[in-house]
Amino acid sequence: MRKRRPPNPSGTTFTRKGIRGRVAIEAAMRLYRGTASEFKQAKQQAARLLSVKVQPSNFEVASELDKIADELEGASRREALVRMRREALHIMRILKPFGPLLTGSVWRGTARRGSDIDIIAHSSEADQVVEVLKSSNLNVLEKRVETANFLNQIKKFLHVRLRLDSGNEVEIVVRNLEDQGKFEKCDIYGDPMVGLTREDLESLLRSDPLKRFVPKAR
């Protein structure tokens, strides 16, 4: 009797070989559609749906997610990336006294539909960052304090969420001055999350606005 293939509710054609690749594609589709918010959750859901126990790496899922976004968004994705990088530069100029750093998908060059702009600021007084943002007439949606494990230390950081006139949102994390120049390891790509300084971003937008910062597959 011929063995039945696992269902493919995403509608994606599985052209890459192996069940590991199939799980990665299904997990990526779940992240893209927003039916899963975290890589671990997406992989668990995909493996359960396909009735397998294989778990691809976060890197493999991110690679498939990137391909899906390219296929579905086309040239508009590249246009949006440049626009978001310019918007990030505008915010970073406002935050110049706080040593801002662009991180996340806008730094990586992997931003897709629904992505926000991630910026880290540094200050001994987190409220000073909020005051500067408000004085620049930026639309502050939310302020919240979150606890995080930062380089094996439990710390509390202020998160400030903005909405820009374009509709894009910005997430600003305010870290202590002592944390400036310290970089976490990325749990998706495995490299240090060094990001882009304001000066780096200015140079990038002049020379290569679509440049990507994604390590090669291991």
C-alpha positions in Angstrom: 0.0 0.0 0.0 1.3 3.4 -0.9 2.1 5.6 2.1 0.0 8.8 2.3 1.8 12.1 2.4 1.2 14.4 5.4 -1.3 17.2 4.7 -0.1 20.6 3.4 -2.7 23.1 4.5 -0.5 26.1 3.8 -0.8 25.5 0.0 3.0 25.6 -0.3 4.6 23.2 -2.7 7.3 21.2 -0.9 10.1 21.2 -3.5 13.0 21.0 -1.0 13.9 17.5 -0.1 13.4 15.8 3.3 10.9 16.0 6.1 13.1 18.5 7.9 12.6 20.9 5.1 8.9 20.3 5.0 8.6 21.1 8.8 10.7 24.3 8.2 8.4 25.5 5.4 5.2 24.8 7.4 6.7 26.6 10.5 7.7 29.5 8.3 4.2 29.8 6.9 2.8 29.9 10.4 5.1 32.7 11.4 4.3 34.6 8.2 0.6 34.3 8.6 0.8 35.1 12.3 -0.7 31.9 13.5 2.5 31.4 15.6 4.4 34.2 17.2 7.6 32.4 18.2 9.9 30.0 16.3 9.7 27.3 18.9 5.9 27.4 18.9 5.8 27.4 15.0 8.1 24.4 14.8 6.1 22.4 17.4 2.9 23.2 15.6 4.4 22.2 12.2 5.8 18.9 13.5 2.5 18.0 15.1 0.6 18.8 11.9 2.9 16.7 9.8 2.9 13.9 12.4 6.7 13.9 12.8 9.2 14.6 15.6 11.8 16.3 13.4 12.7 19.8 14.5 14.6 22.1 12.1 16.9 24.8 13.4 15.7 28.4 13.8 18.1 29.3 11.0 16.4 26.8 8.6 13.0 28.2 9.5 14.2 31.8 9.1 15.6 31.0 5.6 12.2 29.6 4.5 10.4 32.6 6.0 12.7 34.9 4.0 11.9 32.9 0.8 8.2 33.0 1.4 8.2 36.8 2.1 10.1 37.4 -1.2 7.7 35.2 -3.2 4.6 36.9 -1.8 5.8 40.5 -1.5 8.1 40.9 -4.4 9.6 44.4 -5.1 7.4 46.0 -2.5 9.4 44.2 0.2 12.6 45.9 -0.9 10.9 49.3 -1.1 9.5 48.9 2.4 12.9 47.9 3.8 14.5 51.1 2.5 11.6 53.2 3.8 11.9 51.6 7.2 15.6 52.1 7.4 15.1 55.8 6.6 12.4 56.0 9.3 14.8 54.3 11.7 17.5 56.9 10.9 15.0 59.7 11.7 14.3 58.2 15.1 18.0 57.5 15.8 18.8 61.2 15.1 16.3 62.2 17.7 17.8 59.7 20.1 21.4 60.7 19.3 22.3 61.5 23.0 21.4 57.9 23.9 23.7 56.0 21.6 20.9 54.3 19.5 21.5 51.1 17.8 19.3 49.6 15.0 18.6 45.9 15.5 16.1 43.3 14.4 14.8 42.6 10.9 15.3 46.1 9.7 19.0 45.9 10.5 19.2 42.4 9.1 17.5 43.4 5.9 14.9 40.6 6.4 12.0 42.9 7.3 8.6 41.7 5.8 5.0 42.7 5.9 4.1 43.3 9.6 7.7 43.8 10.8 8.5 46.7 13.1 11.6 48.8 13.6 13.7 47.7 16.6 16.0 50.3 18.2 18.1 50.0 21.4 18.8 53.2 23.4 21.1 53.7 26.4 20.5 55.9 29.4 20.9 56.0 33.2 17.4 57.5 33.3 15.0 55.7 31.0 12.3 58.3 31.4 14.6 60.8 29.7 14.3 58.8 26.5 10.5 59.0 26.7 10.6 62.8 27.3 12.8 63.3 24.2 10.4 61.2 22.1 7.3 63.0 23.3 9.0 66.4 22.8 9.5 65.4 19.2 5.8 64.9 18.8 6.1 61.2 18.2 3.1 59.0 18.9 3.9 56.9 22.0 1.5 54.0 22.1 2.8 52.1 25.1 5.4 52.1 27.8 6.1 48.9 29.7 8.9 47.4 31.8 10.0 43.9 30.9 12.4 41.5 32.7 15.0 39.9 30.5 18.0 37.6 30.8 20.7 39.8 29.4 24.1 38.1 29.1 23.3 35.8 32.1 22.0 38.7 34.2 18.4 39.3 35.0 17.6 42.9 34.2 14.6 45.2 33.8 14.4 47.3 30.6 11.8 49.9 29.6 10.1 49.2 26.3 8.6 52.1 24.4 6.3 51.5 21.4 5.7 54.2 18.7 3.5 54.4 15.7 4.8 56.5 12.8 2.7 58.4 10.3 3.4 55.7 7.7 1.7 53.2 10.0 4.9 51.4 10.8 5.6 50.8 14.5 8.9 51.2 16.4 10.0 49.3 19.5 12.6 51.1 21.6 14.3 49.2 24.4 16.2 51.4 26.9 19.2 49.7 28.4 21.6 50.9 31.0 24.7 52.9 30.0 26.9 50.1 31.3 25.4 47.8 28.7 26.4 49.9 25.7 28.8 47.9 23.5 27.6 44.5 24.9 26.0 42.2 22.3 23.8 39.2 22.8 24.0 36.1 20.7 21.1 35.8 18.2 19.0 32.7 18.9 18.0 32.6 15.2 21.2 33.1 13.3 23.7 32.3 16.1 25.9 35.4 15.6 26.3 38.5 17.8 23.5 41.1 17.4 25.8 44.0 16.7 23.2 46.1 14.8 23.9 49.5 13.2 24.9 52.7 14.8 23.4 56.0 13.5 26.6 56.7 11.6 26.6 53.2 10.1 23.0 53.5 9.0 23.6 56.9 7.4 26.5 55.4 5.4 24.5 52.3 4.4 21.6 54.4 3.1 24.0 56.3 0.9 26.0 53.3 -0.4 23.9 50.1 -0.2 20.4 50.6 1.2 19.3 47.0 0.6 22.4 45.4 2.2 21.6 42.3 4.3 23.3 41.2 7.5 22.6 37.5 7.6 25.4 34.9 8.1 25.7 32.1 5.6 24.0 28.8 6.5 26.2 26.5 8.5 
